[in-house]
Amino acid sequence: MNDHTPDEPVDVLLVEDNPGDVRLAQEAFRATESEISFQVIGDGKEAATYFRQPEDSEPCPDLVLLDLNLPRKDGLAVLEVVEEVLDYPPPVLVLSSSSAEEDITASYANAANAYLTKPDAMPEFTSMAEAIERFWIDTAQQPPAPA
C-alpha cells in the first residue's frame, strides 16, 4: 500500500495494451483536479512480475486501472497475483470494453474493487475519470501501510 498524501501526485498503474486507450485514460485524468502520475504496463505477464517484486523494491501505486484482455496473461490472472502477493493491495479497478456478466462476476470474485466498462468517447471517459477521482482518491479511506 502506498503512503499517498494530498501534497503528492497520485500514482496510478495503468495495465493496458491498447495505446489509444492509454492515451484516452491519461488525457481524461489530466482533466481532473488531482495531479496524477501514470506508470503504464502493456501486458499481463509484466504486470504480474511487477506485483511479485518485493514491496520495498518499488512503491505500490495508489490505484490500479486494469484491462482484462491483455497479452501473455489476462487481467483475471493479474488480479489473482495481486490478491495472492500483496497484504494491503491498492484499489484495483477493472477497466474493460467487455460488459459480459461472466467477466464482471469473475473480476469481483478475484478481488477487484470495481468494474467499469470503457466509455466510447472522450467526454464520457473524462466523466468517469472525475468520478474515480472523487471516490477513490478524494473520499475512500484505505488501510494504513503496515508498520
Sequence and secondary structure as in RCSB ss.txt:
>XXXX:A:sequence
MNDHTPDEPVDVLLVEDNPGDVRLAQEAFRATESEISFQVIGDGKEAATYFRQPEDSEPCPDLVLLDLNLPRKDG
LAVLEVVEEVLDYPPPVLVLSSSSAEEDITASYANAANAYLTKPDAMPEFTSMAEAIERFWIDTAQQPPAPA
>XXXX:A:secstr
     TTS EEEEEE   HHHHHHHHHHHHTSSS EEEEEE SHHHHHHHHHS TTTS   SEEEE SS SSS H
HHHHHHHHHH SS   EEEEES   HHHHHHHHHTT SEEEE  SSHHHHHHHHHHHIIIIIII        
